Each structure stands twice: as structure tokens, then as C-alpha cells.
Amino acid sequence: MKLIKSIFQPLNIDRKVALITIVSTLLLLVFSYHNITPSTEINQTVLFFVIPLLFIVLVFRESPRDYGLALGDWRAGLVITLGGIALMTPVIWSLAKLDPTSQSYYRGMTASLPWNTFFQIFGWEFLFRGWITLGYARKFGANALWIQAVPFALMHIGKPEIETLSTVFGGFAFGWIAYRTRSFLYPFLIHWYIFTLIVLVASGTLG
């Protein structure tokens, strides 16, 4: 009897963690399988920013500030952003110049710069670093940084291999910045800069 009770004992599941997990997973799958509009940028903005934002306000009844839609610790954010850009510029430049796969992959993405990369990365960073990281952090603390890095890395499958292999560490770093500053804006700025630089260098526009 005790065994039966233990099997059917209700699980102590955190409702918000469950909803964040379910909603974010479904949004990533919908994005992978469907083009809801002809524009990738609009699709990512709607799926990765607008829908999570509506859940925060209408379902959780919380402030978007709690999920990183704020300046947060802007002094630390400014220092980290400038430092991250300075650190990553030579690394990205070298990898993009040496990797023929990156050159082929990004060649056709220069026409709409910088706004195409802006809107793609804005949605991604809100989903992963605002909605998931800061949402999970309430339950899991700093362990949320590794948890959110996994789906972030998996969503890069199909991109150049060297870039994809780095994303579990890059995802952790972006998560740490959001966790440290309580804002997704600073990892967004760094990620936007890195993505734009990769496109420019890999396509041959720079260098």
C-alpha cells in the first residue's frame, strides 16, 4: 500500500517552471517547422518576444522587469558589454575568415544589415536570457545558466559546426550576463554585435 501511494503521490511541480518549459519548447518547435509570416525577423519577434511577454503579463500577472526587460545594473552591464565586444572581436574575426563553412552560410545575409540581425537576436535573447534564464533562476538559482544553454545550443544545429560547438559556452556566458545585471539587454547587445560581425566578415564585406 505504501508503494502504491508513493507511485501516485502528487508531484511537487513548480507551475511557472513547467509553463516556461512547455511554452518555450513549443515556441522553438513551431519556429523550426513553420513560417507563420514570410519574414524570419517577424516570426522570431512574435514567437520569442511577444508571446512570452503576454504570458508574463496576462498569465503570470508579473512585471516584464522581473524577466529582464529593464536596464538592471546598467553600470555593470555597460562594462561587461564593452569588455565582451573587445574580447570577442578578434576571435570572431579570425574564425569567420578561416572557416569556409561560415563564409558560405552567411554570404546572403548582408542586404538588410543591421536590422535583420537586430530583430533576430532581440527575440532570441528575450526568450533564452529573459524568459527562461531569469524565470528558471527563481527556482534553480545559478544552475539556470546551464539549463538554458542546452536548448540554445541545440537551436544552432544546422549552422556552421565551429559556431554550434561554441554555443553551449556562449549560451552560459550570455545567461550569466543577464543573471548578473538582471537584464537581457546586455547579452542582446553583445550577441547582436557578434552576429553582425560574423555576417560582415564571413561574407567578405569586411576584410
N, C-alpha and C positions, 0 to 999 in steps of 0.2 A: 504493500500500500504506500509506504514512504517513497519507494522508487517511482511509482505511478504519479504521485503528487509532484515529485521533483521534475519529472519529464514535462508535465503540463503546467508547472508553475509559471505564472505570467513573467515575461521578460521585462527587465527594468531598462527599457529603451528610452533614450532621450528623444523627445518628439522633434525638437529643432534639428538635432544632428541627423535624424532619419530623413526629415524633409529636405534638408540641404543636400544630403547624399542622393536621394531619389531624384530631386528636381535637376540638380547639376548633371547627373548621369544621363537623364533623359534629354536634356538640352544638348549635350555633347553628341549623343546618338542621332538626334534629329538633324543637327548640323552636318553630321557625317553622311547622312543618307538623303537629305532633301535640300533643295534650293527653294526656300519659301518666297524669295524675290530673285530677280536676275543679278542683284548686287551682293557680292560676298560681304562687303562692308556693312550694308544694311542688315543682312542676315545675322552677322555677329553682334551688331549693336542691339537688335531686338532680342535675340536668344540669350546673350551673355550679359547684357546690362539691363534692359527694360524689364524682362520677365523676373529676374531675381529681385530687382528693385520693387516691383509690385508685390512680390511675396513678403519682402521685408516690411513694407508699409501696410498692406492690406491683411496679410495672414498673421505675421508675427506681431504686427502693430508696434513696431520699433522704429527708431530713427535710423536713416541711412548712415548717419555719422558713426554709429556703432559698428558698421561694416566697411569703414574706411573711406566713405565719401565725405572727406573733410581734410583740412590741411594737417591736422595732427601736430606732431612735434616738427614744425617746419624748419627749425634751425638744424636739427639732426638730419632731416630729410634733404635739405639743401646741400649739406656737407657730403652726405652719402651719395647723392645724385651726381654731384660734380666729381667726386672721387671715383665712382663707378664708371663714369664716362671716360675719365682719364685712364683708368686701368684697362678698360675693355677695348679702347680704340686700336692700339697696336695689335692686340690679339685677334680681333675681328678682321682687321685689315690683312694680316698675314694669312689667316685661314681662308678668307674669301678669295685671295689672289692665288693660293696654291691648290685649292680644291676644284677640279674641273666639274664635279657634280653640282656644286653650288653655282658655278658660272652658268651652267645650262639651266638650272632650276629657276634662277632669278632674272634671267635675261629679259623676260617680257613684262616685268613689273615696274618699270621706271616711268611709264607715261603719266601716271596720276600721282606721283610723289609730290609732297609728303602726306597728302590726305588719305590715300588708300592705306598706308601703314598706320596712320593715326587711328582711324576708326577700327581697323582690325585689332590693334593692340589694346585700345581702350576697353573694349568689351572683354577681351581675354583677361586682362589684369583685374577688372572688377570681379569677374566670375571666380578666378582662382585665388586672388590675393585678398579681395574684399569679402565676397560671399562665402567662399569655402574656408580660407585660412582664418580670418577673424571670427567666422561663425564656429568653426571647429575649436578654436583656441579657448573658448569659454569652457569647453568640456575637457579638452586634451592638453591645454597649455601649449608649450613649445613643441610638443610632439606633432601638433597640427602641421608644422612646417614640412615634415617628411611625408605626411599623409597626402597633402595636396600636391606634392611634387610628382607623385605617381601618375595620376590622370593627366597632369600637364605634360609629362614626358611621353605618355602613350599617344597623346593627340598630335605629336610630331612625327609619328610613323608615316613614311612616305616622303618626308623631306630629306635633304642630304644627310647621310649617315653620321658624319662627324658632328653635325649640329644636333641631331637627335640624341646621340650618346651623351652629349653635354647637358641635356635639358633637365635631368633629374637633379643635378647640382645647381644649375641655373635657376630651376624652379624653387629649390630650397633657399637660394640666396634672395630671390625676389620675395619669397614668403617672409624671410627674416626681416627684410626692409619694411614690409608692411606691418609686421608684428612689432618692430621696434618703434616705428613712427606712428602707428595706429592709423595709417592711411595707405590706400592703394596707389595714390597719385605718384609717389616717388619711384616705385618699381615700374609703373607705367612709363614715366619719362625716360628711365634708363632703357627699358625694353624697346620703346619706340625708337630711340636713338640707335640702338644696336641693330634693330631690324632694318631701319632705313639705310644705315651704313653698309650692312651686308648687301642689300639690293644694289646700291650705288657702286660698290667695289666689285662685286661678283659679275655685274653686268658690263663692267668696263667703263662706266660713266666717270668714275674717279680712278685715277692712277693708270 
